[in-house]
Amino acid sequence: MKTLSKSKNAMNIQLIEGEFKSNDALDLITQMIQIKIKFHENKIGKSETEEDIKGREAKIKRLQNDLFELRNMINSTSKGVKLNTIINIG
């Protein structure tokens, strides 16, 4: 597994790569989404404009909906789940 690749003005970080049991994959993804939700909740507390607050609330709702759909999808399968998560900074 390659964990880091760089070019002059870009970087890729391989966070997750592999096949996981359904419950392990769901746990990993849930934790990552919860971190992102917490990030937006913290920013809402510091937001100065209503537009920023509404935008962050919409992002939180979208993440919660995505997680709900993901749970349904993963829970409907009995086989392993392949995950490939890359952060691309560029």
Secondary structure, 3 states (H helix, E strand, C coil): CCCEEEECCEEEEEEEEEEECHHHHHHHHHHHHHHHHHHHHHHHHHCCCHHHHHHHHHHHHHHHHHHHHHHHHHHCCCCCEEEEEEEEEC
